[in-house]
Amino acid sequence: APRLGPIGVTCVFSREPMTRPVAGDCAVDVAPGAALACHGYGSSVAVTATFGMVAAGWVLQALQAARAAGDMASRAGAGRSRA
């Protein structure tokens, strides 16, 4: 995508450099075709859970901010007199 500045999509990402997997022994036989579709990199629940929690935290903060803004707007409107 062209880099024209922010496009209004919030995301969770890491600037940490990619680390290639190290070949090792496996104590479990893996059936052919049973590999994860992670291009050989695998995944870690500690990483995916952390990213999910960060995203959920952002959503909760955004909802709280929107609610606070709505409360402030309704209070400002309540102070107006109707003529």
Secondary structure as a PSIPRED ss2 file (coil, helix, strand):
# PSIPRED VFORMAT (PSIPRED V4.0)

   1 A C   1.000  0.000  0.000
   2 P C   1.000  0.000  0.000
   3 R C   1.000  0.000  0.000
   4 L C   1.000  0.000  0.000
   5 G C   1.000  0.000  0.000
   6 P C   1.000  0.000  0.000
   7 I C   1.000  0.000  0.000
   8 G C   1.000  0.000  0.000
   9 V C   1.000  0.000  0.000
  10 T C   1.000  0.000  0.000
  11 C C   1.000  0.000  0.000
  12 V C   1.000  0.000  0.000
  13 F C   1.000  0.000  0.000
  14 S C   1.000  0.000  0.000
  15 R C   1.000  0.000  0.000
  16 E C   1.000  0.000  0.000
  17 P C   1.000  0.000  0.000
  18 M C   1.000  0.000  0.000
  19 T C   1.000  0.000  0.000
  20 R C   1.000  0.000  0.000
  21 P C   1.000  0.000  0.000
  22 V C   1.000  0.000  0.000
  23 A C   1.000  0.000  0.000
  24 G C   1.000  0.000  0.000
  25 D C   1.000  0.000  0.000
  26 C C   1.000  0.000  0.000
  27 A C   1.000  0.000  0.000
  28 V C   1.000  0.000  0.000
  29 D C   1.000  0.000  0.000
  30 V C   1.000  0.000  0.000
  31 A C   1.000  0.000  0.000
  32 P C   1.000  0.000  0.000
  33 G C   1.000  0.000  0.000
  34 A C   1.000  0.000  0.000
  35 A C   1.000  0.000  0.000
  36 L C   1.000  0.000  0.000
  37 A C   1.000  0.000  0.000
  38 C C   1.000  0.000  0.000
  39 H C   1.000  0.000  0.000
  40 G C   1.000  0.000  0.000
  41 Y C   1.000  0.000  0.000
  42 G C   1.000  0.000  0.000
  43 S C   1.000  0.000  0.000
  44 S C   1.000  0.000  0.000
  45 V H   0.000  1.000  0.000
  46 A H   0.000  1.000  0.000
  47 V H   0.000  1.000  0.000
  48 T H   0.000  1.000  0.000
  49 A H   0.000  1.000  0.000
  50 T H   0.000  1.000  0.000
  51 F H   0.000  1.000  0.000
  52 G H   0.000  1.000  0.000
  53 M H   0.000  1.000  0.000
  54 V H   0.000  1.000  0.000
  55 A H   0.000  1.000  0.000
  56 A H   0.000  1.000  0.000
  57 G H   0.000  1.000  0.000
  58 W H   0.000  1.000  0.000
  59 V H   0.000  1.000  0.000
  60 L H   0.000  1.000  0.000
  61 Q H   0.000  1.000  0.000
  62 A H   0.000  1.000  0.000
  63 L H   0.000  1.000  0.000
  64 Q H   0.000  1.000  0.000
  65 A H   0.000  1.000  0.000
  66 A H   0.000  1.000  0.000
  67 R H   0.000  1.000  0.000
  68 A H   0.000  1.000  0.000
  69 A H   0.000  1.000  0.000
  70 G H   0.000  1.000  0.000
  71 D H   0.000  1.000  0.000
  72 M H   0.000  1.000  0.000
  73 A H   0.000  1.000  0.000
  74 S H   0.000  1.000  0.000
  75 R H   0.000  1.000  0.000
  76 A H   0.000  1.000  0.000
  77 G H   0.000  1.000  0.000
  78 A H   0.000  1.000  0.000
  79 G C   1.000  0.000  0.000
  80 R C   1.000  0.000  0.000
  81 S C   1.000  0.000  0.000
  82 R C   1.000  0.000  0.000
  83 A C   1.000  0.000  0.000
